[in-house]
Amino acid sequence: MSMQKETKSTDYFTPSRQKELTKKRLFSSVASSNTNVEQKLITEMMSNSSPCPEARRKGVRIYSPLEIQKAKGYEKLRLAFCNEIAEKAAADGLSKTEISGVCDFEWRLRKSLLIRDNADGLSSPSVSKNIERMESDTRKVRECARLVSKARDENKHVLADNLEKIELFKHFSELKKSQDAAIKACKRAEEKLDKSMENADKDLEELEEEEINECIQEVKRKKHEFNFQ
């Protein structure tokens, strides 16, 4: 993937766009809200045959209820989330290209929260290690984005461009990798947990069978002892 294509996802740090984002800071507030919002978004988007009118007017790709319904796992959440962000960004006056960048950026941050929530209750050194790595990369992305914004505000556009194209690009790429690794670690831990529970159920069944047999033998002994007919 070329640098030019990758930086498209973060090119919303232009002076005009940063002015809008600084003024309202709509998107990060959405990305840090309670994770239960995903199910609400999915329900709303699937119940609306023509969602996101503002984004559609700007030619932004909006995912249909059928696409959301057919999607699996994090992809289902991403489609509903990006629809929501795209509509808010369009209503806030951002262009089609800017909206694409905002959706990509905010979803990446949101995904870190979802992965971390999914990892809760999974006792695994691999999960812990990969979640820590992912959260570290997430903090680096947030901090670098803050520095880019600060440089734009101070009209230090050369510095902002360098930070965006080199540092932010690097941290964004690392975050994608660490998120993938964390998801894989969680999946392995879940499979291991499921297998352990399955084995526990089998052990319980075998134990119950043994107890039943012992009871039968005890009854037989008592019957013989008291000469029951």
Helices and strands as residue ranges (DSSP letters): H 3-7, G 8-10, H 15-24, H 26-31, H 37-47, H 53-57, H 65-70, H 73-91, H 96-119, H 125-153, H 157-162, I 163-168, H 169-226
